[in-house]
Amino acid sequence: MQYRTLGRTGVQVSSLSLGAMNFGAIGRTGQDEATAIVDAALEGGINVIDTADMYSGGESEEMVGKAIAGRRDDIVLATKATMPMGDERNRQGGSRRWLVTELDNSLRRLGVDHIDLYQMHRWDPKTSDEETLSALTDLQRAGKIRYFGSSTFPAYRIVQAQWAAREHHLSRYVTEQPSYSILQRGIETHVLPVTEQYGLGVLVWSPLASGWLSGAIREGRAMTTSRAQSMPQRFDTTIPANRARLDAVERLATVADEAGLTLIQLALGFVTAHPAVTSAIVGPRTLDHLHGQLAAADTVLSADVLDAIDAIVAPGTDLAAHEKHDTPPSLLEPSLRRR
């Protein structure tokens, strides 16, 4: 396992992180297997566990808490907030009212007295940066969180939050958690240059592109992955974007074979090769999935292999741009573009 410094914090983190989204109802991973996955991840050198309040309605946090009991101090524990946690309209977002309440809920579910990295799951356009940052700064000063970061923020919002922190003399986001893979390279254009400029640690999610780069999705093979079953429209190859992804996967598989690598090793080695990326979050649903991902822990791709990848998916290109999660609201809601 490789270790990198998380932004400018001085904290050393593994180049692969364990994502717990599949723990609980979402991935149908029960407590025993979740604990076995955590055990194997720690044994393999992973020291970051990332979850969120909304994963299976809090069940993931509860399962992570049980799995790490007795060894909390050896783990960089990260969770997230802002996504809806029920039907009540104020049980979401980046307001002080909600963040103070929900952090206590996360601490209770996890069974810990502090979070190492508390992340805003999405930018909340209804709440000012000053409101959110002042609440997070107070929670940090109270010792309930050590650091805080953003997740899936557009580049301009990352910049704005940095300036707001400076203007109001508040603590700042020290990390960003964007989606990044060989098939979704759009953040290379704006987000990663900004994170480098401001010295942010970067924990990337979906490095296997929702299973497209797991090796299980190939031409002529039935798509039986959990994601393909739950979100068939994302894997329907009659849709041009999905056809382009499958064509790219076939070409990438050839590159991997010629380099003596699995497709997973190619995919994870690619994202961790970028100088702006600190760690890639893997989200195994089973222990077997984790073992296949841990095999990529020490993968270092040669310049020739990286050039071959660039020739298949050009730098800065998203093959499925419609699946991006950081699109400005005005591009999604027509009324915001009109007087």
C-alpha positions in Angstrom: 0.0 0.0 0.0 1.2 3.5 -0.8 0.6 6.4 1.6 0.2 10.1 0.8 -0.3 13.3 2.8 -3.9 14.4 2.8 -3.7 17.9 1.3 -1.8 20.1 3.8 -3.1 18.5 6.9 0.0 16.3 7.6 -2.3 13.3 8.0 -1.0 10.2 6.1 -3.6 8.2 4.3 -3.6 5.1 2.1 -3.8 5.4 -1.6 -7.0 3.2 -1.5 -9.8 4.1 0.9 -12.7 1.8 2.0 -16.1 3.2 1.0 -19.0 1.8 3.0 -21.9 2.8 0.8 -22.8 -0.9 0.2 -23.0 -1.7 3.9 -26.6 -2.3 4.7 -29.7 -2.1 2.5 -28.1 -0.5 -0.6 -25.6 -3.3 -1.2 -27.3 -5.9 0.9 -24.0 -6.4 2.8 -24.8 -7.6 6.3 -22.9 -6.9 9.5 -20.7 -10.0 9.5 -19.5 -9.5 6.0 -19.1 -5.7 6.6 -16.9 -6.5 9.6 -14.9 -9.0 7.6 -14.4 -6.4 4.8 -13.2 -3.8 7.4 -10.8 -6.4 8.9 -9.3 -7.3 5.5 -9.1 -3.7 4.4 -7.1 -2.7 7.6 -4.9 -5.8 7.2 -4.2 -4.8 3.6 -3.0 -1.4 4.7 -6.1 0.8 4.2 -6.5 3.3 6.9 -9.4 5.5 5.6 -13.0 4.5 6.0 -15.6 6.7 4.2 -19.3 6.5 4.8 -22.3 8.9 4.9 -25.4 9.6 7.0 -27.7 8.9 4.1 -26.3 5.5 3.1 -29.1 3.1 3.8 -30.7 5.7 6.1 -27.9 5.6 8.6 -27.4 1.9 8.6 -24.0 2.1 7.0 -22.7 4.3 9.8 -24.0 1.9 12.4 -22.4 -1.0 10.7 -19.1 0.8 10.4 -19.2 1.8 14.1 -19.6 -1.9 15.1 -16.9 -3.0 12.7 -14.3 -0.5 14.0 -15.1 -0.9 17.7 -11.9 -1.1 19.8 -9.6 0.2 17.0 -10.9 3.7 16.3 -7.6 5.4 16.8 -6.0 3.5 13.9 -8.5 4.8 11.4 -9.0 8.0 9.6 -12.8 8.1 9.8 -14.8 10.1 7.3 -18.5 10.6 6.9 -20.8 13.1 5.1 -24.0 15.1 5.5 -26.4 17.4 3.6 -28.4 14.8 1.7 -32.0 14.3 2.8 -32.5 12.2 5.9 -36.3 12.0 5.8 -39.3 13.8 4.5 -39.1 16.9 6.8 -37.8 19.8 4.7 -35.1 20.9 7.2 -33.5 17.4 7.6 -31.0 18.2 4.9 -28.7 20.9 3.5 -25.9 22.9 4.9 -27.6 25.1 7.5 -26.1 25.4 11.0 -29.4 24.1 12.4 -29.1 20.8 10.5 -25.3 20.2 10.6 -25.1 20.6 14.4 -28.0 18.1 14.8 -26.9 15.6 12.2 -23.3 15.5 13.3 -24.5 14.4 16.7 -26.6 11.7 15.0 -23.6 10.4 13.0 -21.5 10.3 16.1 -24.1 8.3 17.9 -24.6 5.9 15.0 -20.8 5.4 14.6 -20.3 5.1 18.4 -17.4 7.6 18.4 -16.8 11.0 20.0 -15.3 12.7 16.9 -15.1 12.5 13.1 -11.7 12.9 11.4 -13.1 14.2 8.1 -16.7 15.6 7.9 -17.7 16.2 4.3 -20.5 18.2 2.7 -22.0 15.5 0.5 -23.2 18.1 -2.1 -23.2 21.9 -2.4 -26.3 23.4 -1.0 -27.3 26.3 -3.2 -29.9 27.5 -0.6 -27.3 28.1 2.1 -24.4 30.6 2.1 -20.8 29.5 2.4 -20.5 31.7 5.5 -23.4 29.9 7.2 -22.0 26.4 6.5 -18.3 27.2 7.2 -19.1 29.0 10.4 -21.0 26.0 11.7 -18.3 23.6 10.6 -15.6 25.8 12.2 -17.5 25.8 15.5 -17.9 22.0 15.4 -14.2 21.7 14.8 -13.3 24.0 17.7 -15.6 21.9 19.9 -13.5 18.9 19.0 -16.3 17.0 17.3 -14.6 17.0 13.9 -10.9 17.3 13.1 -11.2 18.5 9.5 -13.9 19.2 7.0 -14.2 18.9 3.2 -16.5 19.1 0.2 -17.8 16.4 -2.1 -18.7 16.7 -5.7 -18.5 20.5 -5.7 -18.2 22.3 -9.1 -14.8 24.0 -9.4 -16.1 27.5 -9.0 -17.9 26.5 -5.8 -14.6 25.1 -4.4 -12.9 28.5 -5.2 -15.8 30.5 -3.7 -15.7 28.5 -0.5 -12.0 29.1 -0.1 -12.5 32.8 -0.5 -15.4 32.8 1.9 -13.3 31.1 4.5 -10.6 33.7 4.1 -13.0 36.7 4.0 -14.8 35.6 7.2 -11.7 34.2 9.0 -13.1 30.7 9.2 -11.6 27.3 8.8 -11.6 26.0 5.2 -12.4 22.8 3.4 -9.2 20.8 3.2 -10.4 18.0 0.9 -12.7 17.5 -2.1 -14.3 14.1 -3.0 -15.2 14.1 -6.7 -16.2 11.3 -9.1 -13.3 10.2 -11.3 -12.4 7.3 -13.5 -10.9 6.5 -16.9 -14.4 6.8 -18.3 -15.3 10.0 -16.5 -12.3 12.4 -16.8 -14.1 15.7 -16.8 -12.7 16.9 -13.4 -9.2 17.0 -15.0 -10.4 20.2 -16.8 -11.4 22.3 -13.9 -11.7 20.6 -10.5 -8.3 19.0 -10.2 -6.4 22.1 -11.2 -8.3 24.0 -8.5 -7.6 21.4 -5.8 -4.0 21.5 -6.7 -4.0 25.3 -6.5 -5.5 25.4 -3.0 -3.6 22.3 -1.7 -6.7 20.2 -1.1 -6.6 16.5 -0.6 -8.6 14.6 -3.1 -10.5 11.3 -2.3 -12.1 10.1 -5.6 -15.3 8.0 -5.7 -16.4 5.6 -8.3 -13.0 4.9 -9.7 -14.4 1.7 -11.3 -17.2 3.7 -13.0 -20.1 2.0 -11.2 -18.7 -1.4 -12.3 -18.0 -0.7 -15.9 -14.3 -1.1 -15.1 -14.7 -4.1 -12.7 -14.0 -6.7 -15.5 -17.5 -8.1 -15.2 -19.0 -6.0 -18.0 -17.7 -7.1 -21.4 -19.0 -7.4 -25.0 -21.4 -10.4 -25.4 -21.6 -11.1 -21.7 -24.8 -10.7 -19.7 -24.7 -7.7 -17.4 -25.4 -9.3 -14.0 -23.7 -6.8 -11.7 -25.7 -5.3 -8.8 -25.6 -1.8 -10.4 -26.7 -3.2 -13.8 -29.7 -4.9 -12.2 -30.7 -1.8 -10.1 -30.0 0.9 -12.7 -30.5 -0.8 -16.1 -30.7 2.5 -18.0 -27.1 3.1 -17.2 -26.0 -0.1 -18.8 -28.4 -0.3 -21.8 -26.0 -0.4 -24.8 -28.6 0.8 -27.2 -27.9 4.2 -25.6 -25.0 5.9 -27.4 -23.2 6.9 -24.2 -23.3 3.4 -22.9 -22.2 1.9 -26.2 -19.2 4.3 -26.1 -18.4 3.1 -22.6 -18.5 -0.6 -23.6 -16.3 0.1 -26.7 -13.8 1.9 -24.4 -13.9 -1.0 -21.9 -13.0 -3.5 -24.6 -10.0 -1.5 -25.8 -8.9 -0.9 -22.2 -9.1 -4.6 -21.5 -6.6 -5.2 -24.3 -4.3 -2.6 -22.8 -4.6 -4.2 -19.4 -3.9 -7.7 -20.8 -0.8 -6.5 -22.6 0.5 -4.9 -19.4 -0.2 -8.0 -17.4 -2.8 -6.3 -15.3 -6.4 -6.9 -14.4 -8.9 -4.2 -15.6 -9.4 -3.2 -11.9 -5.6 -2.7 -11.5 -5.6 -0.6 -14.6 -8.5 1.5 -13.5 -7.3 2.1 -9.9 -3.7 2.6 -11.1 -4.9 5.3 -13.5 -6.7 7.4 -11.0 -4.0 7.2 -8.3 -1.4 8.1 -10.8 -2.8 11.7 -11.1 -0.7 14.0 -8.9 -3.8 15.8 -7.6 -5.4 12.5 -6.3 -4.6 11.5 -2.8 -6.7 8.3 -2.5 -9.3 6.3 -4.5 -12.4 5.1 -2.6 -13.3 1.5 -3.4 -16.8 0.3 -2.4 -16.8 -3.5 -2.2 -20.1 -5.3 -1.7 -18.3 -8.6 -0.8 -15.0 -9.8 0.6 -14.1 -11.2 -2.9 -14.6 -7.7 -4.4 -12.3 -6.2 -1.9 -9.5 -8.7 -2.5 -9.7 -7.9 -6.2 -9.3 -4.2 -5.4 -6.5 -4.6 -2.9 -4.5 -6.3 -5.6 -4.2 -2.8 -7.2 -2.7 -1.3 -4.0 0.8 -1.1 -5.4 0.0 -0.8 -9.1 2.1 1.8 -10.8 1.3 2.3 -14.5 4.1 3.1 -17.0 4.0 6.1 -19.2 3.3 3.9 -22.2 0.2 2.5 -20.5 -1.0 5.9 -19.5 -0.5 7.1 -23.1 -2.6 4.2 -24.3 -5.4 5.1 -22.0 -5.3 8.7 -23.2 -5.7 7.5 -26.7 -8.9 5.6 -25.8 -10.5 8.3 -23.6 -9.1 11.7 -24.1 -8.0 13.8 -21.1 -10.8 15.9 -19.6 -13.5 13.8 -21.4 -16.7 12.4 -19.7 -18.1 9.5 -21.8 -21.4 9.9 -19.9 -21.7 13.6 -19.3 -25.3 13.3 -18.3 -24.4 11.3 -15.2 -22.2 14.1 -13.7 -23.2 15.1 -10.2 -21.7 18.6 -10.1 -23.7 20.3 -12.9 -24.7 23.9 -12.0 -28.4 24.1 -11.1 -29.0 26.6 -13.9 -28.3 23.9 -16.5 -30.8 21.5 -14.9 -33.7 24.0 -14.2 -34.8 26.2 -17.1 -36.4 28.8 -14.8 -32.9 29.7 -13.4 -31.8 30.7 -17.0 -34.6 33.1 -17.6 -35.7 36.4 -16.2 
